[in-house]
Amino acid sequence: MSHPLEKFLFCPVCGSHSFRVNNFKSKKCASCGFTYYANPSSATAAFILRSDGCLLVARRGKEPARGTFDLPGGFVDMDESAEQGMRREIQEETGLMVGELHYLFSIPNRYVYSDMVIHTLDMFYSTQVPQEAQPHAADDAAELFWVPFSQVQPSLFGLNSIRQAVEKFLGELGVKSDE
């Protein structure tokens, strides 16, 4: 895959062909002086937990990695905090309104979309829901199901950062995956 800046051939401000690499993460227009920085997009994912030691797992309904396992989450919108974006994504994909969110860690990622590599910073949160919570798959989630921690298989998660996060999360809980 190519660097995301390779897709931008013309200055988005003046349309000049003089839009050249400035450094690893930017291009600068020699005609008007505009500099564009390709900074990572913010994304979130949630470990939604029940007190019986189960994790809510989604099956991806869309590309990339359609049909593989995932965690509820997605991109943070403009003018939204990471926590607001996390709550919105949980509600959109599961129908659940969650209480307290606990920030866990972040992982840089490359998300391929429309033949373009989108660099992201994926922020992972955990939240607890009541035993009787009834999530319903919607938006990007084709299916939702509860999996006991001891039966979660990181290799079934299709996105690299999500797979890494699941491995890290299970490791921090002291749960051995069956891989």
Secondary structure as UniProt FT lines:
FT   HELIX           4..7
FT   TURN            12..14
FT   STRAND          19..23
FT   TURN            24..25
FT   STRAND          26..29
FT   TURN            30..32
FT   STRAND          35..37
FT   STRAND          41..50
FT   TURN            51..53
FT   STRAND          54..60
FT   TURN            66..67
FT   STRAND          69..70
FT   STRAND          73..75
FT   TURN            78..79
FT   HELIX           82..94
FT   STRAND          102..113
FT   TURN            114..115
FT   STRAND          116..128
FT   TURN            131..132
FT   TURN            139..140
FT   STRAND          141..148
FT   HELIX           149..151
FT   HELIX           154..156
FT   HELIX           160..173
//
